[in-house]
Amino acid sequence: MTKELDLDFYDAKTRRMIEAVQVAEEQMLKEARRASSPYMTDITRRQVLHGAVIVGGAAAAVPMFSGAAGAGVPPGSADWPVPDDPTKVHGRLTNDEGGYGLRSPFEKEVRVRFPTATKESSWTFTPLESGQGIVTPSGLHFERHHGGTAFIDPAKHELVVHGMVDKPMKYSVADLKRFPSVSQFYFIECSGNGLTEWKKPYLKTVQGTHGLTSTSEWTGVPLSTIMAEVGVKEGATWMLAEGGDSAVMTRSIPIAKCWGDAMLAYGQNGEALRPEQGYPMRLLLPGWEGNTHIKWVRRLEFSDAPFMTREETSKYTDLLDNGKARQFSFVMEAKSVITFPSGEMRLPGPGDYEITGIAWSGHGRIRRVEVSVDGGQNWKVAELQTPILPICHTRFRSWWRWDGKPAILQSRCVDETGYTQPTIKQLVAVRGLGGHAKFASIYHFNAIQSWAIDKDGSVKNVHA
């Protein structure tokens, strides 16, 4: 466990949480290393197939936490026998897995839980380092729960819409699915993503530093459709959204967002929402902090003022140096991170590598991503992989010939508004670290991430 980080600027509760997640990350790395093998992960196989490592006979980079089947069956798979020569024996019987597809037992990526005091109020990180393309598998989409995962019978679930409306209404899930639907790709990001990294590098992997963001294709009904049917009254300026979990999560939402791109979603990546993502329906507010995307949504109330709930007063506000706080800081600003190579990976030697990662912005499309291999002294424009969608993860790639000397890799992005991702120093200059323990910033950390590569190829999280 890393000891050098000074956490005095955090309050006692937050210090305990940060220390706990570091312990969990260390345990995850130990378990992964015990399962290590010569097999390459998907990302390195893809790089080999595309000629990513071709100089000096270097092999593709092998993450320290790769593993092979046989070291325990991973979630989402089954313990099927692996023959020495699959051309000599018949394969698994058709539909023998029960009718819902399984992944290969050689693929072991899982979400990692932040070790909060209880499992009811906790969260899990998406393994960004193994992601391909821009869509996150539903089973790897990050989670944030305040009262555990609610399990709800869709036949009994109802959505009540009332307050400043002409016709208060109650909708079943079946009622909602009768309205014209839309499907859109959007990222969701927890506003606490990266909360440990404000003062010094703390967590080791990109899963720990950035894993509270995921992209899915969401299907549902535009909220504006329901608002038009109930007749939201003139003068209504806010909407309260309430969840049907034991936490009864509530947030106040400005009416303009509700009339805009807000959605009542019941589908994710071509199937129904997973329970941990709000089954049977959730509110989706593209580009806004994840806490506002109320899961298991059961009530919408329209009013002429915000409701000042717990989650927008004592929580989810941005404390500043002067003791004041930014409130209703909804939008997740432009952000990017290199996912390969990233923390706790190891490059086997000098050669050509494909640097890759993701960029996103709550304000719209990513216009440009630049990559630096010398700690920000020089920048090279990266290639953006299509599709480049608004409010969605965008995959970027940049070819790099490593000479075997120490290097510091960074990425920075610019969105379609012209906003440029800041350095940590620039972000702290605006938000501060606080002269008092409890005034340190926690939310909306979108600074440039640095990965240091040592001459032995090991990759570490650093501030540069």
C-alpha positions, 0 to 999 in steps of 0.5 A, spaced: 500 500 500 502 506 498 504 510 504 507 517 501 500 520 499 498 526 504 490 525 505 490 531 510 486 535 506 480 530 506 475 530 511 476 523 515 470 519 512 473 521 505 480 519 507 477 512 510 474 511 503 480 513 499 484 508 503 479 503 502 479 503 495 487 503 494 487 496 499 482 494 494 486 495 488 492 492 491 488 486 492 485 486 485 492 486 482 495 481 487 489 476 485 490 478 477 498 477 478 497 470 481 492 468 475 498 471 470 500 467 464 503 468 457 496 469 454 496 476 451 489 480 453 485 482 447 488 489 446 495 486 445 492 481 440 489 486 436 495 490 436 499 484 434 494 483 428 494 490 426 502 490 426 502 494 432 509 491 435 514 490 429 520 493 431 526 489 433 522 483 434 518 486 440 512 482 443 506 485 444 505 489 451 502 484 456 498 487 462 501 484 469 494 482 470 492 478 464 490 471 466 488 464 462 482 459 463 483 454 468 485 459 474 477 460 476 471 461 471 470 468 471 463 471 472 459 471 465 462 464 463 462 457 464 467 451 465 467 448 459 473 443 457 478 446 452 481 441 447 488 441 445 486 441 438 478 443 437 479 441 430 479 433 432 473 434 437 466 436 436 464 443 440 459 445 445 452 443 443 448 448 440 444 452 445 447 448 451 449 454 455 441 455 456 439 460 451 443 466 453 450 467 450 456 466 455 463 469 454 470 465 453 473 463 460 479 466 457 476 473 458 476 475 465 475 483 466 470 484 471 468 490 475 471 492 481 468 494 488 470 500 492 470 498 499 465 502 502 463 501 509 457 497 506 455 494 500 448 497 499 452 504 498 458 503 494 460 503 487 464 499 482 469 501 476 469 499 469 475 496 466 477 501 461 484 498 460 480 492 456 475 496 452 474 495 445 471 501 441 466 505 445 461 501 447 461 498 454 458 491 455 452 492 460 455 487 465 461 491 465 458 498 466 460 502 472 455 502 478 453 507 483 448 505 489 446 508 495 441 503 497 443 497 494 440 494 487 433 494 487 429 488 484 423 490 481 417 486 478 416 491 471 408 489 472 408 492 478 412 498 477 409 505 476 411 512 474 407 518 477 407 524 474 404 530 477 405 537 480 405 543 476 401 539 470 394 540 467 393 532 467 397 528 473 398 521 470 400 514 472 404 510 467 406 503 467 412 500 464 407 497 458 404 504 457 411 507 457 413 502 451 407 504 447 410 511 446 414 512 440 421 510 442 428 513 440 435 509 441 442 514 442 449 512 444 451 516 451 456 516 456 454 516 463 460 519 468 459 519 476 461 526 478 466 523 483 470 519 477 477 521 479 476 523 486 482 520 489 487 524 484 486 531 486 493 532 490 497 526 488 497 520 484 494 515 488 490 509 485 494 505 480 490 503 474 486 506 469 480 502 472 481 506 479 482 513 476 477 513 471 473 507 471 466 511 473 464 512 466 461 507 461 458 508 454 451 504 452 446 505 447 440 507 451 433 506 448 426 509 451 421 515 450 423 522 450 421 525 456 418 531 452 413 526 450 410 525 457 411 532 459 407 534 453 401 529 454 401 531 461 401 538 460 407 542 464 404 548 466 407 555 464 411 557 470 414 550 472 422 551 472 424 545 475 422 537 476 424 532 481 426 525 479 425 520 485 427 513 484 424 507 487 430 504 491 431 504 498 435 510 498 429 513 494 434 518 491 431 524 489 434 530 484 432 537 482 432 538 474 432 544 470 426 544 466 430 546 460 434 539 460 427 536 461 424 539 454 431 537 451 434 531 450 432 527 457 430 520 456 426 515 460 430 509 458 428 502 459 433 499 454 440 498 454 445 495 448 439 492 445 436 488 451 432 491 457 436 495 462 440 491 467 437 491 475 443 495 477 442 500 471 435 501 473 430 496 471 425 497 469 426 504 467 431 510 469 431 517 467 437 519 462 440 526 462 445 526 457 452 529 459 450 530 466 453 527 472 451 520 473 447 522 480 442 525 476 440 519 472 435 517 477 434 509 476 428 505 478 424 512 477 418 512 480 416 519 480 416 526 477 414 532 480 414 539 476 415 545 480 417 553 480 423 552 484 428 546 486 427 542 491 434 542 495 434 535 496 440 531 500 443 529 494 444 537 491 446 540 498 450 536 503 452 532 497 454 533 490 456 540 490 463 542 489 466 545 495 471 551 494 477 554 498 473 560 500 468 555 504 463 556 498 460 551 494 458 550 486 451 548 486 447 544 480 454 543 477 451 538 472 455 538 466 461 533 465 466 537 462 471 534 456 476 529 459 480 524 456 485 518 458 490 513 455 487 506 456 493 503 453 499 503 455 496 505 462 498 503 470 500 497 472 502 494 464 509 493 462 511 494 455 516 488 453 521 492 450 522 498 445 518 498 438 512 500 435 506 501 439 499 503 438 497 508 444 489 508 445 484 511 449 477 514 450 475 522 450 468 525 452 464 531 453 458 533 456 457 539 451 457 535 445 462 532 440 470 531 441 473 535 436 480 533 437 485 529 441 492 530 442 497 525 445 504 527 448 510 522 450 514 527 453 510 530 459 506 535 455 512 539 452 510 536 445 503 534 442 501 530 436 494 530 433 491 523 434 486 519 430 479 519 432 475 513 430 468 513 427 463 514 429 464 521 433 458 522 436 455 527 441 456 526 449 459 519 447 466 516 448 470 517 442 476 512 441 482 515 439 489 512 437 496 514 436 502 510 433 508 511 437 515 508 437 518 507 443 526 508 444 526 504 451 527 511 455 523 513 460 517 517 457 511 520 460 504 519 456 498 524 456 492 526 452 488 532 452 482 533 448 478 539 445 470 539 444 466 542 439 465 548 444 472 549 444 473 547 451 480 544 452 481 539 457 485 542 463 492 540 467 491 538 474 495 545 476 490 549 471 484 545 475 486 546 482 487 554 480 480 554 479 477 549 484 483 549 489 485 544 494 482 548 500 485 551 507 481 546 511 480 539 511 473 538 508 474 544 503 478 539 498 474 538 491 471 531 490 467 532 484 468 534 477 475 532 476 477 532 469 484 534 469 490 531 464 492 524 466 499 522 466 502 515 465 510 514 466 513 509 463 520 507 466 526 504 462 524 497 464 517 498 460 513 498 467 507 504 467 505 508 473 500 513 475 504 520 476 503 527 476 507 531 471 
